[in-house]
Amino acid sequence: MSATAVAPEGVWGSCPSCAGAVPPGATVCPECAADGAVPAGKLPAAPASTRHRFLAMRVLRVIALVAGVSVIAWAMITPALSGPPNVSDPLTTHGMYAIAPGASTVLSGNITGGDYVVGNFTTVNPSGTSLSVAVYNSTEWAAWQDGEEASAAWDLSPTDSGRIVFSPLYTDMFYFVFTNPYPTSSGINITAYIVTEYESNVAAGGFVGR
């Protein structure tokens, strides 16, 4: 039978061009639109060029199938092996901060009621200079920005180093304000090293003081 013969009624064929399946009675391949089909079981009688092309296409199809399954399996398995993504909380940070006289540096983030933010700070240069620290909730922060009187949820008087231990009773956005208390005319620019760490009270099974 010719490689371009049409498969008889009730007999599936294979496309001599792409090796795709051709339904019984079809005159063209539904995948590549090539004419004709090699009826099932008649491939050995097809021309050598058709047999070679058919074999090559079959191998490529198998490779593509295996590759596709492997990619899908890897995409499904990798998250299970790696676990949930580790996203750093904005209140878990450390670094050197330059604060001009009368200016402030602010660290902010959401805190769940009952969780903790702990840390410490030290003025590095000039040695012995002081910083004040105040923590405001979202409402008091807005007042502080407008220059109005604001009540801090937690504060620390000016000092050259100090510890931070803050745990709100309610969930809100909180702002940790580190202020250079010296007047602008003093020209005292402070460099401070600040460390903060967010600790979940649930994950930790309760806060343990440091």
N, C-alpha and C positions, 0 to 999 in steps of 0.2 A: 504494500500500500504506500502511496506517496506521502511525504511528510506534510503536505498541505491538504491532505484529504480531510473531509469532515467526518467526525465521529458519528457512527450510526445511532439511531434512536435508542435510548436506554443505556448507552455506553459513554462514560466520561472519557475525555481525552486530555492531553497535555499540550500546551502551547510550545511549538518548536522554537519560538523566539525567547520567551521569558520563563518557560517551564511552569507557568501558572495552570491551574485547573480550568478546563473548558467544558461547560455543561453539554449534555447530549444534544445533538442536532444543531449546536451553535456553529456559525460560519466564521466568527472572529473571536479572538481571546478577549474576555471581559476586562482583563487587567491592562494589556498593552495594545489591544486592537489589531494585533497581527492576524493575518488570514490563516485559516486551516487549523488542524489539530492532529496530534498523533494519538490514535485510539489506545486505550489501556491495553497493555500486553503486546503492542506492536512496535515498541521503541527499537528492539533489535533489528527490525527490518528497515528502519529509517536510514537515510544517508548518513555517512560517517560525520559530516560536518554538523548535522542536526543532533546526532547522539552526543558529540563532544560539547556542543553549546548547551544542550539540555543538562548534561552532567555538571558542567561548570555553574549553570544557574542554580541547580539544586544545591550544590555546595555553598554558594553564596547565600542562598535563602536560609540554609541551616545556620551558617555563621551569623547572619543578621538576627535570626531568632534567638540564638544563644546569647549574643551580645545584648539584645534588648531585655531578655529575662534577667541577665546578670546585673544590668544597670538598675532595673526596678527592684531586684532583691537587695542590692547594695543600698539603694535609697531608703528602703524600708528597715533594714537591719541597723544601719549606722546610727540613727537617732536612738534606737533602743540600747545600743552599746555605749553611746556617749552620755546618755542621760539628758536631763533638761539643760538648756543653755545657762551658762554662768554669766549673769549680767551684773556688772558692778553697780552698786547703789551710789547715787551722787553724793551721799553723806559718808561714803567710805573712800577716803582720799588722804593724801599726804603731799607736802611740798613746801617750798620756800615762797614767801609772799613779801613783796615790798609795799609798805604802807606809808603814804605821805602824812605829814602832820595834819591832824584834824580830819583825816580821811579814814575809810573803813574798807575791809575786805569781807565779802559775804559768801558763805556756803549755805546752800538751801536744798531741801528735798522733802518728800512726803515721809511722815513717820506714823506708823500704826500705833494706836493707843496701847501702852504697855510695853512697847519695844524700847530699845535704848540706843542712844548715840554716846559713845565714850571716846576719849582721846586726850590730847594734851597739846600744849604749845610752849615755845621758848623763844624769847627775843635773842637773836644771834648778833645783830649789829644795829646800833652801838650796844655794847655789852652793858647790862644793867638797866636798860630802858624798859618801859612797861607797856602792856596792852590791856584794854578792858574787853570783856566778852559779854554779850547779851544775846538771848534767844527769844525771838518774837514769833507768835503765830501769824497766820495770814492777815487777820484783822489789824493787829497791832503793827505789823510790818507796813501796811498801807499808811497808817498814821505816822509812823517813823519817817517814811519816805516824804510825806507832806510837811515834815518839820513840826508836826504836832507832838504833844506829850504822849508817849507810848509806854505801856506796862510790859516789862519783860517777863516771860515765863520762867526764865532762869538767867542769872547774871553772875559776874565775877568782877570784883574791883580791880583796878589797874595793878598789874604785877608783871615781873619779868618772866615768870613761867607758872603754869597752872594746869590742873586736871579738869577735864570736861566729863561730867556724868549727867545726862539729861534723859528723862523718861516722861513723856506726856501721858495724861490720862485719857486723851481722845485723839482720834486720827485727824491730821491736818498737815498743811504745808508749813514747815518751820524754817526760820532763817537765823543762822549763826553769824552774828556780826562782831568782827574783831576790829576794834577801833584804836587808832593812834591818838592818845588823849592830849598830846602836846599841841599848843596853838600853832597856827600856820606861821606866825612870825618867828617861831623857834628854829625852823629849818631842820628839825630832827626827823629824818626819814628812817623808819624802822624796818629791818629785815627780820622776819619771824619764820620759824619752822612750825607748821601746824599739821597735826595728825587727827583724823576722825575716823570712827568705825561704827557702822550700823550693825546692831545685834538684835536678832529676832528673839523675843522672849519665848515664843512657841518652839522654834527650832532648837534653842539652847536648853529647853526644859527648865527655864528660870534663870534669872541673871545672877551671876556670881561676881561680887565686887573684886576689883583688881587692886 
